[in-house]
Amino acid sequence: MKQKKEVQYNEDSKVEERFREHWNKFTDYKTKRDQPLLFFQYRSLLDYVKDSVERMNEYSVKPEYKEPWQNNVFDPITRNKLITILAKIAASRMRPELIVKSKTIFNVKAARKRQVVFSDLLENANQKNNDHRQLIWEMFQAMSEGTVIGYEDWKKDTREIEYVKEYDPETGQKETEKITYDAWDDVFGEIVPLKEWYPETIWVGSIDEVKRCFRIKEFDTLEKFKDIYGKFNNADKVKKASHYYGEDETWDWGISSDVNPEGVEVMQYYDEVKGKLGMWANGVEIYYGPMPWNHNKIPFWLTPFEPLHPQFLYGKSLPDKLKGMQDINNGVFNAMLDQLLLALNSPIFINGNLDDLDDGYLEPGRIYSIDPDARVQRGALGNVDPTAFNMLNLIKRSLDESSVSAQAQGIPTGGRKTRYEVEVLNEGALNLAGLFLQIMETTIPRKYYLRMYNILQYYSQPSNSESGKKKFKFIRIEDRKLSNGKQGRKLIQIVPSLNEMPTMPQLQQIAEAEEGKKFDVMESNVEPVIITREYLMSKEFDLEVMIIPNSSVKESESQKKRNDVLFYQMTNQDPYFDQLEIRRGLANSFDKDPDVVQQPQQAQGQPGQVPTDGGGQGGPNQALNIDTDLI
């Protein structure tokens, strides 16, 4: 019989007692989270997720009662529906809008300027984190597993390598030097597997109501653990799991029983009320102290796909939503295939003796020995009843009503349709996913709220030291609206204090060097911006984030062109609109370089007058008569 072993992971008795306290709390959280629930048809969360993922990937074990010749096809309707919905709503990522609110009436104007700068910083961080792709995976997990959980933090990954200065491919001789570089030095976000996160309660309607939680991260090897946590206090004292428990011993406490014996389990505890963060690796305390984030919230966000209850944290997955009709569809579909197989390979009935028919089939050109009075006949079996086709169509219609129609997927359904009808069908597909979009638009702002506060805090710290001098962030971001109203490049430099702010002539020289021409404040497409660390850390402002309504719904290319042309026709020659900008927008909508639009030359002797071509028809200020039906 295996013996239980009592293990002490920390030499300091007070530290060990603190770990025991948090381990007991973790086991309590785990018991509450992993209980079978009515909402999951009396399955645990992990069983529910496992079943949803298997259905999503068309995994179906063949039942024992089925014969080898019978079909066990899993019709991929659920996966097709999920991918179709994802393609519709992920065509354009949701755009977060940052709102900076002044705490006094005297800073309202400063808040608007600050909002522009902070929005640029957030957009740069989103691009660095490849937020376009990440958002697709977030929506994919929410739909396939019912809930997606994200984590927001910052990371500094400094590596020392041998830099190759010269290399001879003929001899393999090289000249190298050791250098240190930052593989990552920025904020970052990631998706948290549902099995890793343990909230203090699951009976709340929003993650904003969760104040304490655990996250359990498992590393397969000790080396992987040290790659991330190797510089933490006591990380050198962490041993692999098998060091604490031998083959003949029971995993008693402190390390989960399913951990890889060669690996490391990191237990992280977040307490928003007390502002505490604790981290233990295979029971060894590597950090215990204040949470490093000044926003003082647990650094997680959560989005369900479809609500199950107003006081329940997790959501319902699309595979689980469709499973009833999916199972019936599979049953009817497989039965029809079996019937067809019987029709194509009907059994042979023999009355009398027939030699050499042990294999169960007849072969052409083969000679069989048969009694004179024996009879061989084929059974008329396996005809598919037309009722089965009607039933299958009813099942597919029910699945369409639960998700997205065949027309919206681009599947031909017969009959000619006008362009308007096609657009209505596409909009209908988005409306079917409208609830999920609304949920995303109300829960995702927490993600960008956490990221924005992390940006302000992390960017206010020096990134590294070179020659004994602190170095702060320099950010280059393209296609942003500049102060002169144009779209261009922004160069944002963070400096330690006002004493190190460059002068205006120096900023003009930077812009001229970047653009390659003499600086003109009204025509420049480059704008240098200098901010101090105190500017980032000011306590005179509050931040809010909202998702721009319908930013996740992207127009079709043809619809966008029609709208751009219509806007041009409505605003042409209107003095309240910038004529050059609307013409450049028109050029851009047809994939032309906006620089092809130039300021018209003024007529001689009449300043400000724009010349026309001959009778005034078709001149620069004349509206284009474009038939949008041809677009």
Disulfide bonds with the S-S distance in Angstrom:
none
